[in-house]
Amino acid sequence: MENRKTIFCPFIIQNDHGGGTKSTISLLNGLVEREFEVYVLLTNDCEFISKFDNRIKIHFYKTYPDVNIKKPFQFLKICSEMANFVLRFNPSNTILLCSDRPGLMMMPFVSKKYTVFYISRGWHYNSFSAQLLRKIMFKRVNKFICISDKQFGVIHDIVKNENRIQTIYNGFDLPNKQFTPFLNKHKIVLSTIGVICKRKAQLQCLEMINFLKNNYSVVLNIYGTTLIEEDEKYKQSLENYIKEKGLGGIVFFMGHEPDLDKIYSSTDIVISSAIEEGFGRTLIESMAYGIPIIANSGAGGPKSIITDGFDGFLYNGSVEDLSSKIEIIINQKHTRDFIISNALKTVADKFSVNKMCDNYHKVIDFYFKEKIF
């Protein structure tokens, strides 16, 4: 390997449907622009290879990275493969950048000489696999990078050491165009975007539509797909509610839509009803496209993004409060325009990809210069 500052980041998922993966890709592309040597490890069926800068060195697993406690030998095999791959890097000029399951796979056999930066995206660390992550990996982490203020609090409660923790928000650049919502006065389109699961709480969006439908001509587009069997059961409960309340003509499952222009050009208001959210990339996407947003204040992450009543709205978790905030945006054009204008500035000033990459660059450079960890 060349004697350059090296970043190694493993992935074990196949698509970039989640905000965390998209942000990590943007980060790695930004770091290679800043003259870091960047390596990634991917599965052979990875769908987002083309999203990487062509200067990033791409390698593939020989053993499929299935992290499953019921398959301990396969897990140990992939751990060994990961460790052997890391051995090709010089510990003195390398940072291992990881999160969650890839980090869990990397730690058992990797030398303690390597410096580990862990990006904390999860809401909590209390499940069995998360407890395993904490036990095996967290003591090895040199720097925790938290993507929201809420995440900082979660990690601080675990590691009790502020010197090992830093908050760096995810980034999303303003697109070349913004869309003007509410051009069609006869139909107001509300959208919710994310994995269909209990944590994202799409059922509350259905309850909100049922609440508003008698006074407004509204439709709800649900963007996203299920990931596991439990999610499928949750989606079935949504379909049952739609049938029970007669919402079939105004609620639509749109599936995963990679074309953001397509989503936001046909959306008037974006709703984030999630009860747990590490950050909320969808929120900064919406703000960047000029679409007003409303998010559940109890989710945690959105509080790092939205200043309530200034560049978006936070609601208290109830259907009534969510509906009232929607009515304000529908009925008060001056408030809507005020929020949209401020949201564009917020993204440009606080949540750009360039700012995110600069902040990572600073903390990484500080390590290389000071050797403080």
RATA-V640981 format. One record per helix or strand of 2 or more residues. SS is the DSSP state (@ for helix, = for strand). FROM is the first residue (numbers start at 1). LEN is the number of residues. If there is no record, write none. Layout:
[[SS FROM LEN] [SS FROM LEN]]
This chain:
[[= 6 5] [@ 19 15] [= 37 6] [@ 49 3] [= 57 4] [@ 72 15] [@ 91 3] [= 94 5] [@ 100 8] [= 115 6] [@ 128 9] [@ 138 3] [= 143 4] [@ 149 11] [@ 162 3] [= 165 3] [= 188 6] [@ 198 3] [@ 202 11] [= 218 6] [@ 229 17] [= 251 5] [@ 260 6] [= 269 4] [@ 281 8] [= 292 5] [@ 297 3] [@ 301 4] [= 312 4] [@ 319 13] [@ 333 18] [@ 353 18]]
